[in-house]
Amino acid sequence: TVGILAAGWASNNKYSLIGGMRAAAQMISYEIPLVMSLVGVILLSGSLNLNDIVAAQQDVWFILLQPLAFLIFIIASVSELNRTPFDLPEAESELVAGYHTEYSGFRWAFFMLTEYVYLFAMSAITTVLFLGGWLPLFSFLDFIPGAVWFALKFSVVIYVLIWIRASFPRMRADHLMEFGWKVLLPLALVNIFITALAKELFKLI
């Protein structure tokens, strides 16, 4: 967020500065539901350790126990990545090209490389948190190495994120912010409440 804002300000271009400010506002707005969607996973696993979270999915993946959290996480991830339909910081029709208008060559390539590094990172985190990480799909397939399972799931998540980019039109800026604050944030809170209630009830039973 700071890097994008600094890049827009350093361009000495008002459109780049507006693009940087819009990018910062969008990223901060969607970071909140992104992190809150993970609270349900942490409640179910009882740990912040990624190894423990994967181990807790030995019997059932968290995508089945936390479908709402998974949906919120994926949507917020796409917004954090500034990818379509949430690519408002790079809206060519409104902001010339957003915060990287004045950058070309290798400097521009760094922005694009950063986006794809973040894409791979979010896909890996999604795989670990919701898709069982390196655990096999079925127990009788455990002879296949964990690295292979992780690579397969990781590739599927990347495919879905790229497919989303190719399928949806860009949102309006006001709709983007309203969706983050008025839809995703309340849903994340509801998911936390339901998960905590279900865990307590099942523990009592």
N, C-alpha and C positions, 0 to 999 in steps of 0.2 A: 504493500500500500504506500509506504513512504517513498519507495523507489519510483513508482509510477507518478506520484504527485510531484516529486523532485524533477522528474524527466519533463513533465508538462511545464513546470515553472522555469526550468533552465532553458527552454526553447525560445523564450522571449517572444511568444506568440500567444495572443489572447485565446485563440481557439484551442491550442494545445493545453493552456492552463485550465480552460473550462473542461476539456476532456480529462485531464488529470484529476480535477475536483470531482467530476461525475464518477470516475473510476474509483476514487477513494470512498465516496459515499456509498457506492454500490457494494464494494468489497466489505466495508464495515457492516453494512446492513445485513448482508447474507452470511457473514461469519457467525453471527449470533445464532440463527437457527441451525447452521451447520454444526456448531459445537453442542448445542442443546439436544440435537437429534441423537448424539452419542451417549447421552446420560442413560437412556434405556438399556443400551448395550452394556454399559458399566454396571448398572444395577443387576442385570442378569448374570454377568460374569463375576461380579464382586471384586474386580481388579482393574487397574489401569495398565497393567502389563500386557503387551500384545501377545506374548506367548500364552498367558493365562486365558486371554479372550479366545484365542484359537482353540485351546484345550477345552474350553467350556462349550464349544460347538461340536464336540465329538459325536453326540447323538443327533442333534438337529441344528442346522445353520440358523443364525440370527435373522437372516432375510425372511424366514418363515415365522419367527417369533416377533420380529420387529419390522413388519412390512411398511408401516407408516414412517418409521424412522429412516428406513432405507430410501424411500421415495423422497423425503425431505433432504436427506444427505446428498442424493444424486442431483436434485434440482439446484441446491445451494452450491454444490461443487461446480456445476456448469456455469453458474453465475460468477463464482470466484475465479473461474478460468477465463472469464470474459469471452465466452464462446456463444455462438448463436443458439437460442434466441435472446441471449442476455449480453450481446456484444455492443452495448450502448457506448462504452468508452471509445470504441473504434468506429463509431457510426459515420461512415464516409459522407452520407447524404446530409448530415446535420453539422458535423464537426470537422470536415475536410478529411481527417483520419484519426482524430483524437489526440491523445497525449504524445504519440510518436510522429506527428506530422513533419517535424523538422529533421527527423533522423533518416539516414539512408545508409546503404552499404552494410558494413559489419555492425554498426550500432543498431540499425533497424533489425538485423538478423538476431541480435541478442534478445530483443523483445519477443520475437517469434519463437526462438529456442526456449526462452523462459516459459512461454505458454505451454509448449509441448513437454517440457520437463515436469511442469506442474500437472499436466494431464496424466503422465505416467505415475507420478507420486500419488495422486488422488485415486487412480485405478488400483494401485497396490494397497492403499489404505482401505479402500472399499472391499477388496478381496479378503483382507485380514479380518475386518470387522464384521462383515455380513455374509461372506461366502465360504467360511471355514478355512481360509488361508490355504495351507498345504495339505489339509486333510482330504482323503479320497471321497468321491461321491457316494460310493457304497463300500462297506467294510471288506467285501470279497475282492475289491480292486486295490487293496493296500499294498500289493506287490509293485505297483507303479510308483516310482520315486515321488516324494513330496514336491520337489522342484518342478516336475512335469505338471502336476495338478495345479500348482500355483501359477505357472506360465499359462495354462489353458484358461483358468478363470480370469486372470489378469488380461488376457487377450480378448476375452468376451466383453469385459467391462470397457476396454478401449474401443472396441467395435461399436458398442452401444452409444458411447459418448460421441464418436465421430458420426454415427448414424443420426443422432439427435441434431447435430450441427447441420447436416445436409437436408433435414426434413422440415424444419420449422422457420417461419418468418420472424423477423426482429420485433421485439415488443416495444411499446412506447415507454418513454422514461418514467412517466407518472404511474403507469400500470406496473412497471418493474418494481418501483419502490413500494407501492401499495401491496403488491403480491408478497414481498418479503416481510413487511411489518404486520399486515392485516390477515395474512393467510398462513405463511410458513411458521411464523413465531407462535401464534396461538396453537397451531397443530402440534408443534414441538412440545409445548407445555402440556397439552392434552395427552400426548404420548408418554411423557414422564409420569403424569398422574396415574394413567391406566396401568403402566408397567409396575409402578410402586404398589398400587392397590392389588394387582393380580399376584405379585410376588408375596405380599403379606398374606393374602387369602390362602394361597396354595401352601404357604408355610404353616398357617394355622391348621389347615386340613391335614 
